[in-house]
């Protein structure tokens, strides 16, 4: 009974508290079509305890509107997805704070059954647990523990049960806030709670069978809400510094005061009222939004740069029971250009000597009340009158903001003794917020006299002179005068510059005479103009300078000529060669082109000349000419008929790439020149081969006695390459006779017959035996038979022949086994190919092959030997 009584009391208190203000439910679920059309009525909001006259309803979703009778209507077509759609509705009247209700739109397709998605909704089923969410008040004073409510499961009617508890506030941080009686399910609070730290607690409750420890019902998550107490006063957020331009209009926004309250959002505990405690004559603050605006349009930064405004914050919408706080807001006034610069004097005066230039003659100070070093303060000066000839300039000094007056062009005291200027002072920024204008001030510049040097009557004069004018001719006069006396008395004249030394100047009269031949074609003359400068010196040694421009007129003193060196005609078979002849004339028109080209009457008839244009002609052979150099007389006449005798040097030659070949005679040598070039390379290669042979054939040493020129067949010779062809009839070969003697005989005397062994093959010397007698045959035949001559000349000659035979026998054996190391001329040698060689290759034994020789084998020797064979082949 006690628990029921406590619950009823709490419910009554909650109802009474709600009765203080307009009330609507916390949430509302409405089933709607998947597509809501324009004008569709969603639902009608039911309110309670609201003042009908002051009550108004609002919602946040722009797709819907709520009418004064509480009906929510669609303002546009809206699709409602499976997740649903949620928006808030607020109700408020003059009796209290706003109340909020969440409206949940559920599509019809989701309302027909359970939907267990995270954003879906479950079909409503009968609750098996009795307690709703519970509320406790923050900062309760006690006594503790204080019972909140009994948690009861319907399964108690069937089982003897006990309850367990878990979650924040019980066995999780903050531990020890709540307590649950295991047997009765009574929930109690054990200590005070700060809502600003823990606004709610969610605890999981389970129920078990005492006998089996099996759960008798699904678990239940119980929410314990901590009700707010107005225990936090409003606070300022950040630095309260605002800025507004000076002379802003009445009601101009200065800025917003930023404040916050830690109490529960949406309650009266956080409804802040803003109040200004001072400067109310200049500013005003909106009590609800905290926006400060101007209350006057006369704020002047030059009078007061910033204001310190005290603002009071009070929650509960400023009610007496609300908590308060105060703070200072700094309002700075921004500068505008409402003050033009002002001059410290009403007029200024400056003095400058004549002939001065680029000199500072006056500083003009100004004052400006606007903010320094801004465009509103930085001055800008303009000369508005008196500077029509551009003698002056005025700048700004960035450090002092003064005006700096300069004289930029020399003033002449004799012409102008003073100049009256008017100077205007401006700012970089335009004037606003004022009726003032840019000020001006008069400035008088006094020019003082200076003893000046003489001045030429004109700084620059022009004289016209024909080139080649005779020396000593007077071409003009350039006088100077003294500015003070206006006289030329006592002034001397001199040259300052005369690049070609063509002019002399008379010191007393300033006459200009020709000193050397004037040549218009000289490099000192540019576009027909030649300049000299003169100096005039008075009695006080002061000087003045002047320029004389001499216009040099052209005369026809240059005939057309053919520039450059030889003209090349490339010799082409069956074609008569030609070459272009281009002439030039140093004179200018009309003393130059167009030219006339012709050959003299006594021409040799080997050439013809055709004019192409005003400066060129074509020189063509009329007959075939041998290569060489020819001097062809040509007459070239300018437009005025002036010419001189000259010759065109023409070289006729065989050409390569449009130019004469370096040595034409070398072409006639043909293959012999190639062989002469490559012969040293061939000899060097042969030397390497002989060295290799020497190193690889070292063997037994055979002593061969030198018996002098005894007529033996093998003779000492330094010939290491094929020699000249020898008549075979001149070769004598010794033979052994039947009686064992050796006799001399010619090659042709050998009677070719049948022998037991041996023949002469390939022109080599071969030995054989016939009945125990040795027979030796020379190169080029077969051995004789029974008719051969056998004789023995003497034992010394026989011994010599035997020695030669033994050496040749070993040499032939060696050549038969050394393969690639052999050095015989009748075998093919392979050489290592080291990359791309020359186009001609190298010189070999094939160079001397005649036209009738069969050179087919050259095609198998590789690219080098094929090229060499083509070169060596006789044509």
SULLIN-V410437 format. One line per field, one symbol per residue. ss: DSSP state (A for helix, B for strand, O for the rest). psi: psi as a letter, one per 30 degrees, with the letter a starting at -180 (. if undefined). burial: # if it has 24 or more other C-alpha atoms within 12 Angstrom, else .. A space follows every 10 residues. Layout:
# SULLIN-V410437
ss: ???
psi: ???
burial: ???
This chain:
# SULLIN-V410437
ss: OAAAAAAAAA AAAAAAAAOO OOBBOOBBBB BBOOBBOOOO BBBBOOBBOO OOOOOBBBBO OOOBBBOOOO BBBBOOOBBO OOOOBBBBBB BBOOOOOOBB BBBBBBBAAA OOOOOOOOOO OOOOOOOOBO OOOBBBBOOO OOOOOBBBBB OOBAAAAOOO BBBBBBBBOO OBOOOOOBBB OOOOOBBBBO OOOOOOOOOB BBBBBBBBBO OOOOBOOOOB BBBBBBBOOO OOOOBBOOOO BBBBBOOOOO OOBBBBOOBB OOOOOOOAAA OOBBBBOOOO OOBBBOOOOO BBBBOOOOOO OOOOOBBBBB BBBBOAAAOO OOOBBBBBBB BBBBOOOOOO OBBOOOBBBB BBBOOOOOBB BBBBOBBOOO OOOOOOOOBB BBBBBOOOOO OBBBBBOOOO OOBBBBBOOO OOOOOOOBBB BBBBBBBOOO OOOOOOOOOB BBBBBBBBOO OOOOBBOOOB BBBBBBOOOO OOOBBBBOOB BOOOOOOOOO OBBBBBBOOO OOBBBOOOOO BBBBOOOOOO OOOOOBOOBB BBBBBBBOOO OOBBBBBBBB BBBOOOOOOO BBOOOOBBBB OBOOBOOBBB BBBBOOOOOO OOOOOBBBOO OOOOOOBBBB BOOOOBBBBB BOOOOOOBBB BBBBBBBOOO OOBOOBBBBB BBBOBBOOBB OOOAAAAAAO AAAAAAAAAA AAAAAAAAAA AAAAAAOOOO OOOOOOOOOO OOOOOOOOOO OOOOOOOAAA OBBBBBOOOO OBBBBBAAAO OBOOOOOOOO OOOOOOBBBB OOBBBBOOOO OOOBOOOOOO BOOOAAAAAA AAAAAAAAAA AAAAAOOOAA AOOOOOOOOO OOOOOOOOOO OOOOAAAAOO OOOOOAAAAA OOAAAAAAAA AAOOO
psi: eeeeeeeeee eeeeeeeeff lkkllelkkk kllekklkfk jelkkklkhk jeefkkkllf jffllklfgg kkkkflkkkj lffakklkkk kkaffalkkk kkkjkkleff ffakjglega kkkklkkfke kaklklklhk falllkkelk jkkffffflj llklkkakfd glkkkgelkk jeefgkklkf llkjefeifl kjkkklklke efgkkflllk jkkjkjkkki gkllkkjaki jlkkklgllk gkkelkkkll kflkkflffg jkkkkkflhf felkkkfefg kklkglggkj efekelkjkk kkkkahggle flkllllkkk jkkkkligjl lkkflfllkl kkllgllhkk fkkjllkkfl klglffeklk kkjflfhfgh flkklkjfef glkjkkkfkk kjefejflkk lkkkkllell klglgllkll kkkkjkklkk jlllkkfkek lkkkkklgkk kfkkflkjll lkeefhlgkg klklkekieg hfkkkkeefg kklkelkkjf gkffkjhgkk klklkkkafg gkllllkjjj jjkkligklk ljlabkkkjk kkkgkkllkk jkllkfllkg gblklkklkl egkfgfllkk keaffllkkk kflkklkakk jjkkkkkafg gkllklkkjk kklklkhglk kejeffeffb feeeeeefee eeeeeeeeee eeeeffgkbk kjkjkjgaig glejlkkgkg lkalkkkfff kkkklkafgg lklklleffk jjaklekklj kgglkkllkj hgkkkkklkg llllbfflkk ljeleeeeee eeeeeeeeee eeeeffffcf flglfglkkk lkkgakalef alkafffgkl ffkjgefffg gleefeeeee efkk.
burial: .......... .......... ####...### ###.##.... ###.###.## ....#####. ..####...# .###...#.# .#.####### ###.###### #######..# #......... #.......#. #..######. .....##### ###.##.... ########## ......#### ....###### #####..### ########.. ....###.## .#.####### ######...# ########.. .######### ########## ######..#. .######..# ####...### ##...##### ########.. .######### ########## ###....### ######..#. ########## #...###### ####..#... ######.... #######..# ###....### #######.#. .......### ########.. .######... #.#.#####. ...####### ###....#.# #####..#.. .######..# ####...### #...#..### ########.. ..######## ########## ##...##### #.....#### ########.. #########. ......#### #...###### #...#..... .######### .##...#### ####...... .......... #..##..#.. ........#. .......... .......... .###...... .......... #######... .######### ....#..### ....####.# ..######## #####..### ##....##.# ##.##..... #......... ###....... .......... #######... .......#.. ...####### ###..
